[in-house]
Amino acid sequence: MTGDIVNLRQARKARARREKETRAAENRVQFGRSKSEKNLTRTTVEKSAAHVDAHKREHPQAGPKPRGDGTAGDAGKTDEPDRS
């Protein structure tokens, strides 16, 4: 009825090796792609983003709308003097 003698240091190291191998396998799946696969994914993403951007209804503009003379400001003002 005697149990097996286990060296705790060796058991700890064996467990660490198993965990490290599991982590390495996960990383191989996640990061282990060839250069051509990475380029294909990148170009596909860029192409789909360009396609979506090309079909937007409104284009984003920064700031107020420009006046007729090309400067930003009040849209109702004109260059003519006030004759009130």
C-alpha positions in Angstrom: 0.0 0.0 0.0 2.8 2.4 -0.5 2.5 5.2 -3.0 4.9 6.2 -5.7 7.6 8.6 -4.6 7.3 11.8 -6.5 10.0 14.4 -6.8 8.1 17.7 -6.5 10.8 19.7 -8.3 10.6 17.3 -11.3 6.8 17.3 -11.3 6.8 21.1 -11.3 9.2 21.3 -14.2 7.2 18.7 -16.2 4.0 20.7 -15.6 5.8 23.9 -16.7 7.0 22.2 -19.9 3.5 20.9 -20.7 2.1 24.4 -20.2 4.8 26.0 -22.3 4.2 23.5 -25.1 0.5 24.2 -25.0 1.1 28.0 -25.2 3.6 27.4 -28.1 1.0 25.4 -30.0 -1.6 28.2 -29.6 0.9 30.8 -30.8 1.8 28.6 -33.9 -1.9 28.7 -34.8 -2.3 32.4 -34.2 1.0 33.8 -35.6 2.3 31.0 -37.8 1.2 32.3 -41.2 3.4 32.6 -44.2 4.3 36.0 -45.6 2.0 35.5 -48.6 -0.9 34.7 -46.4 -0.3 37.8 -44.4 -0.1 39.9 -47.5 -3.3 38.4 -48.9 -5.2 39.1 -45.7 -3.8 42.7 -45.6 -4.7 43.4 -49.2 -8.2 41.9 -48.8 -8.9 44.1 -45.7 -7.6 47.2 -47.5 -9.7 46.5 -50.6 -12.9 45.9 -48.6 -12.2 49.1 -46.6 -11.7 51.1 -49.8 -14.9 49.6 -51.2 -16.9 50.6 -48.2 -15.4 54.1 -48.2 -16.2 54.6 -51.9 -19.9 53.8 -51.3 -20.5 56.1 -48.3 -23.2 58.6 -48.8 -21.5 61.5 -46.9 -17.9 62.3 -46.8 -16.6 63.5 -43.5 -15.6 67.1 -43.4 -13.7 68.9 -40.6 -15.0 72.3 -39.4 -17.7 74.6 -40.9 -18.7 74.6 -44.5 -16.6 77.0 -46.7 -18.1 80.2 -47.9 -18.4 81.2 -51.5 -15.0 82.9 -51.5 -13.3 79.8 -50.1 -12.8 80.9 -46.5 -14.6 79.2 -43.6 -17.0 81.4 -41.7 -20.5 82.6 -41.6 -22.4 81.3 -44.6 -24.8 84.2 -44.8 -22.3 87.0 -45.2 -21.3 88.5 -48.5 -18.5 90.8 -49.6 -21.0 93.6 -50.4 -21.3 96.5 -47.8 -24.4 96.6 -45.7 -26.9 99.2 -47.1 -29.4 99.3 -44.3 
